[in-house]
Amino acid sequence: MYKFKIYLNNNEIRRLRTPQFPSFEQFVELLVKQYPSFHPELRLKYTDSEGDDIAVTSQLEWVEMFEELGDGLDLYKLKVVEGDANNYFKDGSAPKPLFFYDDPIHKTPIESDNGALNELASGVPKCLENLFQGGKILPHNIPSFLKDACKVINLPSGDVDIDIDISKLLNLLHSKSLELLSSGEQTVIEKGKEYLISILQVNPIDVTALYNLACAESLLNNIPAGLVALHRAAENGYSDIEHMLGDPDLEALRNSESFYDIIAQITHFLDLKETTPVEEPLVKETPTTDQVELTSTVVKNPEVSESTTTEEPVHVIEPISNDWSIQLLTLESMGFVEEKICIEFLEKHNGDIGGVIADLLSFST
């Protein structure tokens, strides 16, 4: 157990304890949640063995403090003081996107008068704002795991520019969210959920983020929200039914009949896709961090030839009209192919897939 005495800058003195050694970012986040008068742009200081007040502004300095004071100290004393700046970014105006570029060497601005870039100009600030309590971007307090994607440039005026590699930003948020979702701790999973929501601010139809958001909501037992996220993932192309049925993160959702309705819709769509000769669409994959750095990634729809006189049919996911057709498709996708038996159990349970599956499993044994 680690015990702290905090001398706040409004002459308050508070005490708190943590069960484990926190990182610097975790400790600052704890102070933000616990004390309304504290914000991340304030400074923390401790008194070293020579009687000097030493500022702590990074993980490196945080570790140095523990080494200086000793890891086994009964109580750690920290002072909260004003930062170096007279003004704080938390009190500033909203950020303004300056320009986009796709050449990381020369950084020549590209034309931003199109829908895709306009959406990015709105979505990227929202993505970063979502990372901070209060919804204001604090450039010098961006989470350390995003430092490679967000370069802070201090200007003589006291303002800052943030040079953002959007592709890398999304990749890092994806990776971190998966790490947090696997922790098993509710508060940590909540943080992973926040990162996924940040991704969706930039790309609302990111199928991976939508599916993982469904997993996060399921782990947090937020069943309606999880089903909404999973439905949106399916609407935008997610179709791995086998993974959905076996993913332990979705266990809470699988207790809902609506989960099997989503599977039935996916199954119906895949059947339509198999029987209709439609050209496979191009799939935009999330770039890896090994790729060339981009400030923005723009995907344009292929141009349609003027000579084209017919359009490919567009299929949407819709339930089919037969009494138990959707349920039968779902059961078939799960390996229950005896239609007569399936119908008997569907009649018995009035279409409740969960009850039917339980009876079918008992029947088969």
C-alpha positions in Angstrom: 0.0 0.0 0.0 1.3 3.5 -1.0 0.2 6.4 1.1 0.3 10.1 0.0 -0.3 13.4 1.7 -1.3 16.1 -0.9 -0.8 19.8 -0.1 -3.2 21.4 -2.6 -2.7 25.0 -3.8 -5.9 26.2 -2.1 -4.3 25.4 1.3 -6.2 22.1 1.6 -4.4 19.0 2.8 -5.6 15.6 1.6 -4.5 12.0 2.0 -5.0 9.1 -0.3 -3.6 5.6 -0.8 -3.1 3.3 -3.7 -2.8 -0.5 -3.5 0.0 -0.6 -6.1 2.7 1.7 -7.2 1.0 4.0 -9.7 2.5 5.5 -12.9 2.8 9.2 -13.1 -0.2 9.4 -15.5 -2.3 7.2 -13.2 -1.5 9.3 -10.2 -2.4 12.6 -12.0 -5.7 11.0 -13.3 -6.5 9.9 -9.7 -6.0 13.5 -8.5 -8.2 14.9 -11.2 -11.0 12.5 -10.2 -10.6 13.0 -6.5 -10.1 16.8 -6.2 -12.1 19.3 -8.2 -9.5 22.0 -7.7 -6.7 20.0 -9.3 -6.1 19.9 -13.1 -3.2 18.2 -15.0 -1.5 21.5 -15.9 -0.6 22.2 -12.2 2.7 21.0 -11.0 3.6 18.4 -8.4 6.7 18.9 -6.2 8.4 17.0 -3.5 11.3 17.9 -1.1 14.4 15.9 -1.6 17.1 15.0 0.9 18.9 18.3 0.5 15.8 20.3 1.2 15.1 21.4 -2.3 11.6 21.4 -3.9 11.8 19.2 -7.0 9.1 19.4 -9.8 7.7 16.1 -11.2 6.3 16.4 -14.7 7.0 13.0 -16.3 7.2 9.3 -15.6 11.0 9.5 -15.6 11.0 12.2 -12.8 8.2 10.3 -11.0 10.5 7.2 -10.8 13.4 9.4 -9.7 11.3 10.7 -6.9 10.6 7.3 -5.5 14.3 6.3 -5.8 15.3 9.6 -4.0 12.7 9.2 -1.2 12.9 5.4 -0.9 10.4 2.8 -2.1 9.5 1.7 1.4 8.6 5.2 2.8 5.5 5.1 5.0 4.1 8.4 3.6 5.0 10.4 0.5 4.4 14.2 0.7 3.6 16.1 -2.5 2.8 19.8 -3.0 0.6 21.1 -5.8 1.8 24.4 -7.2 0.9 26.6 -10.2 2.5 25.8 -13.5 5.0 27.9 -15.3 2.5 29.4 -17.7 0.2 32.3 -16.7 -2.6 30.8 -18.8 -3.7 27.2 -19.0 -4.9 25.4 -22.1 -7.9 24.2 -20.2 -9.1 27.8 -20.2 -8.2 28.4 -23.9 -10.3 28.4 -27.0 -11.1 25.3 -29.1 -8.3 24.1 -31.4 -8.3 25.0 -35.0 -7.2 22.5 -37.7 -4.5 24.2 -39.8 -3.9 21.9 -42.8 -3.3 18.4 -44.0 -0.3 16.9 -45.7 0.6 13.5 -47.1 4.4 14.1 -47.5 6.1 13.8 -44.1 9.3 15.3 -45.4 8.2 18.6 -47.0 4.7 18.7 -45.3 3.2 20.6 -48.2 -0.5 21.4 -47.5 -3.0 19.6 -49.6 -6.3 20.8 -50.7 -8.8 20.3 -47.9 -12.0 21.4 -49.7 -13.6 18.0 -49.8 -15.9 16.0 -47.6 -13.4 13.4 -46.3 -10.9 16.0 -45.1 -13.7 18.2 -43.6 -14.8 15.2 -41.6 -11.2 14.6 -40.4 -10.9 18.3 -39.5 -13.9 17.8 -37.2 -13.2 14.3 -36.0 -9.6 14.4 -35.0 -10.0 17.2 -32.5 -13.0 15.4 -31.0 -10.8 12.2 -30.8 -8.2 14.0 -28.7 -10.8 15.9 -26.6 -12.4 12.7 -25.6 -9.1 11.7 -23.9 -9.3 14.5 -21.3 -11.8 15.0 -18.5 -13.6 18.3 -19.3 -13.2 17.8 -23.1 -10.3 20.2 -23.6 -7.0 19.2 -25.3 -4.0 19.7 -23.0 -1.1 19.4 -25.4 1.5 18.8 -22.7 -0.6 16.1 -21.0 -1.3 13.9 -24.0 -1.0 10.2 -22.9 2.5 9.0 -23.3 1.6 6.0 -25.5 0.4 8.5 -28.1 3.6 10.6 -28.2 4.8 9.0 -31.4 1.6 10.1 -33.2 1.2 13.6 -31.6 4.2 15.9 -31.9 3.8 19.0 -29.8 5.5 22.1 -31.3 6.0 25.0 -28.8 5.6 28.4 -30.5 7.3 31.7 -29.3 3.8 33.2 -28.7 3.1 30.5 -26.0 0.7 28.7 -28.3 1.4 25.2 -29.6 0.9 23.3 -32.8 0.2 19.5 -32.6 1.5 17.6 -35.6 -0.8 14.5 -35.7 -0.1 11.3 -37.7 -3.7 10.2 -38.0 -3.1 6.6 -39.1 -0.6 6.1 -36.3 -3.0 7.7 -33.8 -5.7 5.2 -34.6 -3.4 2.2 -34.5 -2.0 3.2 -31.1 -5.6 3.7 -29.7 -6.6 0.3 -31.1 -3.6 -1.5 -29.5 -4.0 0.2 -26.2 -7.8 -0.4 -26.0 -7.2 -4.2 -26.6 -4.6 -4.2 -23.9 -7.0 -2.6 -21.4 -10.0 -4.7 -22.4 -8.0 -7.8 -21.5 -7.2 -6.6 -17.9 -10.4 -7.9 -16.3 -10.7 -4.7 -14.2 -13.9 -2.7 -14.7 -12.2 0.7 -14.3 -9.4 -0.3 -16.8 -12.0 -1.6 -19.3 -13.8 1.7 -19.0 -10.6 3.5 -20.1 -10.3 1.1 -23.1 -13.9 1.8 -24.0 -13.0 5.6 -24.0 -10.2 5.0 -26.5 -12.5 3.0 -28.8 -15.0 5.9 -28.7 -12.1 8.2 -29.6 -11.4 6.1 -32.7 -15.0 6.3 -33.7 -14.9 10.1 -33.5 -12.5 10.0 -36.5 -14.1 7.0 -38.3 -17.6 6.3 -37.2 -17.8 3.1 -39.3 -14.5 1.5 -38.2 -15.7 -2.1 -38.0 -12.9 -3.2 -35.7 -13.5 -0.4 -33.2 -17.3 -1.1 -33.3 -16.8 -4.8 -32.6 -14.4 -4.1 -29.8 -16.7 -1.5 -28.4 -19.4 -4.2 -28.3 -16.9 -6.4 -26.4 -16.2 -3.6 -23.9 -19.9 -2.9 -23.3 -20.5 -6.7 -22.8 -17.6 -6.9 -20.3 -19.1 -4.0 -18.4 -22.6 -5.6 -18.6 -24.0 -2.8 -20.6 -26.2 -5.1 -22.7 -28.3 -2.6 -24.8 -25.2 -0.5 -25.6 -23.2 -3.6 -26.6 -26.0 -4.8 -28.9 -26.1 -1.4 -30.6 -22.4 -1.4 -31.2 -22.5 -5.0 -32.5 -25.4 -4.2 -34.8 -23.4 -1.2 -36.2 -20.4 -3.5 -36.7 -22.6 -5.9 -38.7 -24.2 -3.2 -40.7 -20.8 -2.0 -41.8 -19.4 -5.3 -42.8 -18.5 -7.5 -39.8 -19.4 -11.1 -40.6 -17.3 -13.5 -38.6 -20.2 -15.4 -37.0 -18.0 -18.2 -35.7 -15.8 -15.7 -33.8 -18.9 -13.9 -32.4 -20.3 -17.2 -31.1 -17.0 -18.1 -29.4 -15.7 -14.8 -28.2 -15.7 -14.9 -24.4 -15.9 -11.1 -24.3 -19.4 -11.3 -25.8 -20.7 -13.8 -23.3 -23.1 -11.3 -21.7 -24.6 -10.4 -25.1 -25.2 -14.0 -26.1 -27.8 -14.2 -23.4 -29.9 -11.8 -25.4 -32.2 -12.9 -28.2 -31.2 -9.8 -30.1 -27.7 -11.2 -30.3 -29.0 -14.1 -32.4 -31.1 -11.7 -34.5 -27.9 -9.9 -35.5 -26.4 -13.3 -36.4 -29.5 -14.1 -38.5 -29.2 -10.8 -40.3 -25.5 -11.5 -41.1 -26.3 -15.0 -42.2 -29.0 -13.8 -44.5 -26.7 -11.1 -46.0 -24.0 -13.7 -46.6 -26.5 -16.0 -48.4 -27.5 -13.1 -50.6 -23.9 -12.3 -51.3 -23.2 -15.9 -52.3 -26.1 -16.2 -54.7 -25.7 -12.7 -56.3 -22.7 -12.1 -58.7 -21.5 -8.9 -57.2 -18.0 -7.6 -57.6 -16.0 -7.7 -54.3 -15.6 -4.3 -52.8 -12.1 -2.9 -51.9 -11.4 -3.2 -48.2 -9.5 -0.3 -46.5 -7.3 -1.8 -43.9 -6.0 0.2 -41.0 -2.4 1.1 -41.8 0.3 -0.3 -39.5 2.9 1.8 -37.8 5.5 0.4 -40.2 3.9 2.4 -43.1 4.9 5.8 -44.2 3.6 8.5 -41.8 0.5 10.3 -43.0 -1.2 13.2 -41.4 -4.4 12.1 -43.1 -5.6 9.1 -45.0 -8.2 9.9 -47.7 -10.1 7.1 -49.4 -11.8 8.2 -52.6 -14.6 6.2 -54.3 -13.6 4.9 -57.7 -14.9 7.0 -60.5 -17.8 5.6 -62.5 -17.5 5.5 -66.3 -19.9 7.7 -68.1 -20.7 4.8 -70.5 -22.1 2.7 -67.6 -25.8 2.2 -68.2 -26.6 -0.3 -65.4 -25.9 -0.3 -61.7 -24.9 -3.3 -59.6 -27.7 -4.3 -57.3 -27.2 -3.1 -53.7 -28.2 -5.5 -51.0 -29.2 -4.5 -47.5 -29.5 -6.7 -44.4 -33.3 -7.3 -44.0 -35.2 -10.0 -42.2 -37.0 -12.4 -44.5 -40.7 -12.9 -44.2 -41.2 -16.7 -43.5 -42.3 -17.5 -40.0 -39.0 -19.2 -38.7 -36.7 -18.5 -41.7 -34.3 -16.2 -39.9 -34.1 -18.5 -36.9 -33.6 -21.5 -39.1 -30.7 -19.7 -40.9 -29.2 -18.9 -37.5 -29.5 -22.5 -36.3 -28.1 -23.9 -39.5 -25.1 -21.6 -39.3 -24.5 -23.1 -35.8 -24.6 -26.7 -37.1 -28.3 -27.6 -36.4 -29.4 -28.8 -39.8 -32.4 -31.0 -38.9 -35.1 -28.5 -40.0 -38.1 -30.5 -38.7 -36.7 -30.8 -35.2 -35.6 -27.2 -35.2 -39.2 -26.1 -36.2 -40.7 -28.2 -33.4 -38.5 -26.5 -30.8 -39.1 -23.0 -32.4 -42.8 -23.6 -32.0 -42.3 -24.7 -28.5 -40.3 -21.6 -27.5 -42.2 -19.2 -29.8 -39.0 -18.4 -31.7 -36.7 -17.9 -28.6 -33.3 -18.9 -30.0 -31.7 -19.3 -26.6 -34.4 -21.8 -25.4 -34.2 -23.7 -28.7 -30.5 -24.0 -28.6 -30.7 -25.3 -25.0 -33.2 -28.0 -26.0 -31.3 -28.9 -29.1 -28.1 -29.5 -27.1 -30.1 -31.6 -24.6 -31.8 -33.5 -27.5 -28.5 -34.3 -29.2 -27.0 -35.7 -26.0 
